[in-house]
Amino acid sequence: MMENLAPFDVHVVASPMDKTQMSGIAVVECSDVSAMKEFSTRYSDYKVIEDKPISLIRPDRVARTDSPPDHLDTWHLDRIFLGQRSSSGGEGITVGVLDTGVTEVAEIGGKVSGHNELNFDNWTVTPTAPGDTDGHGTHVAGLICGDNVGVAPGARVQSVTMIPGGHGSVSNFVLAMEWVRDNPEIAIMNMSAGIPGYVDDMRGVVEILENVGVLMVIATGNEGPNKSRSPGNYVEPLSIVASTREDRIAGFSSGGTMFVDNMSYPIPDLVAPGQEITSCVMDGGYEAWNGTSMATPIVSGVAALHIEKEPDILLTVLKEKIILSCVDLGFPVTRQGAGLVQFEG
């Protein structure tokens, strides 16, 4: 298909077209921008995109606690549950965590059904030993399924180290998303990374995952109002920002109005607790962090609870249930979306 690359000083690095039917992409290396432009001109039937860097939406790690697990500050759980939280909610539901990896500490012991890393030599995602390259993924996993701090303690997570050390690229994202698509047990995809601004390079892969019925829950960013990150600002995922103990929108939460394809829509879709949120960390202790990264797994946990109650629920109905559950906090839609997520336990 791309048999004669020599005139453009490029070569095929990997050919996902031979491995998956999801994106139909090929990864090539170009010597410089001019070579990429020439390549794009020659293969005008294809969309040629730069493999741009994608990075962790990094939270503020504010406080460590010495409280025992059963006496932790879990205000985030109190705020979202309209009834009693179940100690086994989310049973049978798997959430794909595309992050920095996950360390299996006691809080989430036995709940990580797989650890995986990206292999670009043959365009595969392969099992690896448990581990977190930054600590972020472990905190996130705890908020999804932790015994004491998690929204859905009965759920499980599949970890993919998409952004080792907090850094990756568009190709990392594409490969990780293809892996999610090829693992039908994953009902929800949780992600707290992106590229600042509206960058449509990843939109095609997001649309395909949407079409196969996987709920994507993605943080918008921690850069404040009128800013956001892709793919969290696409229309397909649930885009999430953070609220405070006082039910205000955390100042660092990103959002605004997107103008795309002759249409406009607000970002975010909804709010979840995201300031001073306690979860597990790599050494087995607990820390409180601030970030839309903390709000996002709380929504993923809520989604797991809905799917447990209605295993055959359609993606469109699931989104509607989550959004309709929200409580209006009285802020503009570009700051709060539908409002604060709730679940009647």
C-alpha positions, -999 to +999 in steps of 0.1 A: +000+000+000+029+023+008+054+004-011+078+032-023+088+054+005+124+061-004+118+093-023+104+109+009+131+098+033+106+079+055+102+043+065+075+022+080+081+017+117+050-005+124+020-014+104-011-017+126-032-025+095-018-060+097-027-063+134-061-047+139-091-035+119-098-006+142-079+024+129-063+012+097-032+033+104+005+030+096+033+045+117+062+060+097+093+080+105+101+111+085+135+128+086+119+163+089+087+183+084+093+187+047+096+150+042+063+146+060+046+171+038+059+154+007+047+121+020+013+136+027+011+150-008+020+116-023-006+097-002-033+124-003-060+097+003-047+093+038-048+117+067-012+122+078-007+135+113+023+143+135+029+121+164+025+149+189+033+146+226+005+138+250+010+143+288-005+135+321-029+161+335-008+164+366-026+169+400-014+188+430-004+164+457-014+183+488-014+162+519-004+128+533-025+112+560-016+088+588-053+078+594-060+041+594-080+029+563-113+028+581-110+064+593-099+081+561-114+114+549-138+102+522-159+133+517-161+125+480-181+094+486-205+112+510-211+139+483-221+116+455-241+088+471-278+095+477-281+064+498-258+038+514-226+030+495-223-007+488-191-025+499-193-046+467-208-021+441-196-025+405-192-063+408-182-078+375-174-045+357-139-038+343-125-003+338-096+003+315-071+027+332-049+043+305-024+060+328+011+057+343+006+021+355-008+007+387+009-007+418-012-033+436-013-019+471-036-033+499-064-008+491-069-024+456-054-058+463-068-085+440-087-059+419-062-053+391-070-079+365-041-070+342-010-049+338+000-040+303+027-020+284+029-007+249+053-025+224+059-005+193+082-030+177+053-051+167+024-027+176+010-048+204+001-043+241+017-070+262+013-081+298+039-068+323+046-069+360+026-047+383+041-012+387+035+025+384+060+048+367+047+079+385+021+071+411-008+087+394-024+055+381-024+039+415-043+069+430-068+068+402-074+031+405-081+035+442-108+060+435-125+035+411-124+003+431-106+008+464-120-009+495-122+023+515-119+052+491-133+037+459-167+044+444-172+009+431-153-015+454-165-046+435-152-034+401-118-043+386-093-024+366-071-033+336-040-011+336-022+001+305+009+022+309+001+047+282+020+076+296+051+062+314+065+088+337+036+111+327+047+114+290+036+098+258+024+106+223-006+103+199+007+068+189+007+057+225-029+068+227-040+051+195-023+018+204-038+018+239-073+026+226-070-002+200-062-025+229-093-014+248-114-020+217-100-055+213-109-064+250-147-066+252-147-071+290-137-034+293-169-014+296-154+019+306-121+037+297-106+062+322-080+087+311-064+118+326-040+129+298-042+151+268-028+177+244-036+214+253-063+229+230-086+213+205-065+189+184-085+166+162-057+141+155-072+116+179-108+121+171-111+092+146-100+066+172-124+081+198-153+078+174-146+042+167-144+033+204-177+052+209-193+031+181-184-002+198-201+010+230-172+018+254-179+047+277-149+071+277-145+092+308-117+118+303-104+148+324-106+182+307-074+196+323-061+216+352-053+248+334-084+268+345-113+284+327-115+288+289-088+262+284-091+224+278-073+194+265-079+169+237-094+143+237-112+154+269-128+182+249-142+160+221-180+156+221-179+118+224-164+112+259-178+124+292-156+153+300-151+159+337-140+188+360-135+190+397-157+203+426-147+213+461-161+204+496-182+235+494-198+224+461-179+250+441-160+244+409-123+241+416-105+270+402-080+248+383-108+230+364-106+235+326-136+242+304-153+265+280-171+264+247-159+243+217-166+255+182-161+224+159-175+214+126-199+244+125-214+235+159-207+246+194-210+227+227-199+234+263-171+216+281-174+199+307-202+174+306-203+172+344-186+176+378-173+153+404-153+159+437-117+166+428-102+187+455-085+172+486-094+137+474-078+109+494-067+077+477-039+051+479-004+057+468+025+035+457+041+029+491+007+016+505-002+048+523-028+075+514-026+110+501-050+138+493-046+152+458-063+181+438-071+176+401-096+168+374-077+135+375-094+127+408-129+136+396-126+115+365-123+080+382-151+089+405-174+092+375-159+060+361-169+043+393-204+057+391-207+044+356-196+009+368-224+010+394-250+018+366-237-010+344-239-034+373-275-026+377-283-028+340-257-050+323-272-046+288-275-008+290-268+010+258-240+036+258-264+065+249-287+055+278-258+052+302-246+087+294-281+100+298-286+084+332-253+098+345-260+133+332-296+133+344-285+123+379-264+154+383-273+182+407-272+218+394-246+237+415-256+270+401-226+277+379-225+284+341-227+253+319-192+260+307-180+255+343-202+227+356-219+211+326-250+192+339-237+196+375-224+173+403-227+136+396-249+115+420-258+079+425-287+065+444-271+035+462 
